[in-house]
Amino acid sequence: MNEQSAVIEQPVLRRDADGVAWLTLNRPAARNALSLGLMQALLDALDAVAADPGTKVVVIGGAGAAFCAGHDLREMRATPERAAYQATFALCSQLMTRIVRLAKPVIARVHGVATAAGCQLVASCDLAVAAATSRFATPGVNIGLFCSTPMVALSRAVGRKAAMEMLLTGELIDAPRAHALGLVNRVVPDGELDTAVAALAGQIVAKSPLTLAIGKEAFYRQAEMGLDEAYAYASEVMTRNMLARDAAEGIDAFLGKRTPVWTGT
């Protein structure tokens, strides 16, 4: 095996540029279906990113013609046992939760199709930029398997009626519809996808990494709370944030009409 083929066979590729870690699902022949190996590799890559102080933003994309076609059904049917199915869905849930809890923003770079667990992956990311020709679906109902785990992320990203329509019909929706529902943030011409993702990531990289981490954690935690509890929690978060060095630097820079210098503390 030569060095080039060894690289190609890596289930997740990583490229770093300007504070952004670009992670690419690398099973193009299988439309980047989430095999156990691919999910574990992506989890490992996210753990490495979490420990890397030079990375401020993560982008997840797919190699080949699709973003991600969901779980690897051939792999799942090869071992039709309860324990095997439980292990697959547990690992998938761990992966999606890891994305949400990562203390760095994660952007989905979507092209081709994002279906079933692939749609779940888009919904789990903090932001998503989609190529104009991309399509989305939770089509499990068409093969007798309701997309119950994708439902968790989908129902938190779009309204209930929209989520139920996708889950009950299994129909593909196009990128403009996904944007209207709130599943993706931006839709751009296919040829401009990388440029658009890089521009969005660059905007975020320019912010204080401490502030980003504080804000991302607080966003997801307060979303699960009642109104009074959420305000009490958010007030405490802002108080702690105000005491941080980066907050003092940012406010002083704003008042002094200069560019802040972040230390991440």
C-alpha positions in Angstrom: 0.0 0.0 0.0 1.5 3.3 -1.0 1.3 6.5 1.0 -1.5 8.0 -1.2 -3.8 5.0 -0.9 -3.3 5.0 2.9 -4.5 8.6 3.0 -7.5 7.9 0.8 -8.6 5.1 3.1 -8.7 7.2 6.2 -12.4 7.5 7.2 -12.0 11.1 8.2 -9.6 13.6 6.7 -8.5 16.8 8.5 -7.1 20.0 7.0 -6.3 23.0 9.1 -6.3 26.6 7.9 -6.6 30.0 9.6 -7.9 28.6 12.9 -10.4 26.3 11.2 -10.3 22.5 11.2 -11.9 21.1 8.1 -13.1 17.5 8.7 -14.1 15.5 5.7 -16.1 12.3 5.9 -14.2 10.0 3.5 -16.3 7.1 2.3 -17.4 8.6 -1.0 -18.2 5.2 -2.6 -20.8 4.7 0.2 -22.0 8.3 0.1 -20.2 8.8 3.4 -22.6 6.4 5.2 -22.0 6.4 8.9 -20.3 3.1 9.6 -19.1 2.3 13.1 -15.5 3.1 11.9 -16.5 6.4 10.4 -18.4 7.5 13.5 -15.5 6.5 15.8 -13.1 8.3 13.5 -15.1 11.5 13.6 -15.4 11.3 17.4 -11.7 10.9 17.6 -11.2 13.9 15.3 -13.5 16.0 17.4 -11.6 15.0 20.6 -8.4 16.1 18.9 -9.9 19.4 17.9 -11.2 20.0 21.4 -7.6 19.7 22.7 -6.1 21.9 20.0 -5.9 25.6 21.2 -5.1 26.6 17.6 -8.5 25.6 16.3 -11.5 27.9 16.9 -14.0 26.6 14.4 -14.8 23.1 13.0 -16.2 22.4 9.5 -17.7 19.0 8.7 -18.1 18.1 5.1 -18.3 15.0 2.9 -16.0 13.7 0.1 -17.4 12.7 -3.3 -21.0 13.3 -4.5 -22.8 13.5 -1.1 -22.6 14.9 2.3 -23.9 11.8 4.2 -26.5 9.3 3.3 -27.1 8.2 6.9 -26.3 4.9 8.6 -24.5 2.1 6.8 -27.5 -0.2 6.3 -25.4 -3.0 4.8 -23.1 -3.0 7.9 -26.2 -3.0 10.2 -27.9 -5.9 8.4 -24.7 -7.9 8.4 -25.2 -8.4 12.2 -29.0 -8.4 12.8 -28.8 -8.5 16.6 -30.1 -6.3 19.3 -26.7 -5.7 20.8 -25.2 -4.6 17.5 -28.1 -2.2 16.8 -27.9 -0.8 20.3 -24.1 -0.2 19.8 -24.6 1.6 16.5 -27.3 4.0 17.8 -25.4 4.5 21.1 -22.3 5.5 19.2 -24.3 7.8 16.8 -25.9 9.5 19.8 -22.5 10.0 21.4 -21.2 11.6 18.2 -24.2 14.0 17.8 -24.0 14.9 21.5 -20.2 15.5 21.2 -20.8 18.0 18.4 -23.3 19.9 20.5 -21.1 19.9 23.6 -17.8 20.7 21.8 -16.7 24.1 23.1 -16.1 25.3 19.5 -18.6 26.2 16.8 -19.3 23.4 14.3 -20.4 24.3 10.7 -21.9 21.7 8.3 -20.7 22.1 4.7 -23.5 20.4 2.8 -23.6 19.2 -0.8 -25.4 16.4 -2.5 -27.7 14.6 -0.1 -28.0 14.7 3.6 -30.4 11.9 4.6 -31.5 10.1 7.7 -28.5 10.2 10.1 -26.8 12.5 7.6 -29.7 15.0 8.1 -29.3 14.4 11.8 -25.6 15.4 11.5 -26.6 18.7 9.8 -29.2 19.4 12.4 -26.7 18.7 15.2 -24.1 21.2 13.9 -24.4 24.7 15.2 -24.5 26.2 11.7 -25.0 24.8 8.2 -24.2 26.2 4.7 -25.7 24.3 1.8 -25.0 24.1 -1.9 -28.1 25.1 -3.9 -28.5 21.6 -5.3 -28.3 19.8 -2.0 -31.3 17.9 -0.7 -32.4 16.6 2.7 -34.7 13.9 4.1 -35.4 11.6 7.0 -36.6 8.7 4.8 -36.5 5.8 7.2 -40.3 5.6 7.1 -40.1 4.5 3.5 -38.2 1.3 4.5 -40.1 0.5 7.7 -37.6 2.2 10.0 -38.8 5.5 11.6 -35.9 8.0 11.9 -36.3 8.2 15.7 -32.7 9.2 16.5 -32.5 11.7 13.7 -35.8 13.1 15.0 -34.0 14.3 18.2 -31.8 16.7 16.4 -34.3 17.6 13.7 -37.0 18.5 16.1 -34.6 20.8 17.9 -33.6 22.5 14.7 -36.9 23.1 12.9 -40.5 23.6 14.0 -42.6 20.6 15.1 -45.0 20.6 12.1 -42.1 20.7 9.7 -40.2 18.0 11.5 -43.2 15.7 11.6 -43.8 16.2 7.9 -40.3 15.2 7.0 -40.4 12.2 9.4 -43.8 11.0 8.3 -43.4 11.4 4.6 -39.7 10.7 4.1 -39.8 13.1 1.2 -36.7 14.9 0.0 -36.7 18.7 0.4 -34.5 21.0 -1.5 -32.0 23.5 -0.1 -34.3 26.6 -0.3 -37.0 24.7 1.7 -34.4 23.5 4.2 -33.3 27.2 4.6 -36.9 28.3 5.1 -37.4 25.7 7.8 -34.3 26.7 9.6 -32.4 23.5 9.0 -29.6 25.4 7.2 -28.4 29.0 7.6 -27.4 29.8 4.1 -27.8 28.4 0.6 -25.2 29.3 -2.0 -24.3 28.3 -5.6 -22.5 25.0 -5.7 -19.3 26.5 -6.9 -19.2 29.0 -4.1 -19.8 26.5 -1.2 -16.2 26.4 0.1 -15.8 30.2 -0.2 -19.0 30.8 1.7 -18.2 28.3 4.4 -14.7 29.8 4.8 -16.1 33.3 5.0 -18.6 32.3 7.7 -15.9 30.4 9.7 -13.6 33.4 9.3 -16.1 35.7 10.9 -16.3 33.4 13.9 -12.6 32.8 14.2 -12.1 36.6 14.8 -14.1 36.4 18.0 -12.8 35.5 21.5 -12.5 31.7 21.8 -13.5 31.9 25.5 -16.6 33.9 24.6 -17.6 31.4 21.9 -17.2 28.5 24.3 -19.3 30.3 27.0 -22.0 31.2 24.5 -22.3 27.9 22.8 -22.7 26.0 26.1 -25.2 28.5 27.5 -27.3 28.5 24.3 -28.0 24.7 24.5 -28.4 24.6 28.2 -30.9 27.4 28.4 -32.9 26.0 25.5 -34.0 23.1 27.7 -35.0 25.3 30.6 -38.2 27.1 31.6 -38.3 30.9 31.1 -37.5 31.9 34.7 -34.8 29.3 35.1 -33.3 30.3 31.7 -33.0 34.0 32.7 -31.5 33.1 36.1 -29.0 30.8 34.4 -28.1 33.3 31.6 -27.7 36.2 34.1 -25.1 34.1 36.0 -23.4 33.2 32.8 -23.2 36.9 31.7 -21.8 37.8 35.2 -19.0 35.3 34.9 -18.4 36.4 31.3 -18.1 40.0 32.4 -15.4 39.1 34.8 -13.3 37.4 32.1 -10.2 39.2 30.7 -11.5 39.0 27.1 -14.7 40.8 28.0 -12.8 43.6 29.7 -10.5 43.8 26.6 -13.4 43.7 24.2 -15.3 46.5 25.9 -12.2 48.6 26.4 -11.3 48.1 22.7 -14.8 49.1 21.6 -14.8 52.2 23.8 -11.3 53.1 22.6 -12.2 52.4 18.9 -9.4 49.8 18.4 -9.2 46.1 17.5 -9.3 43.8 20.5 -6.5 41.4 21.2 -8.0 38.1 22.6 -6.2 35.9 25.1 -8.9 33.3 25.5 -9.1 34.1 29.2 
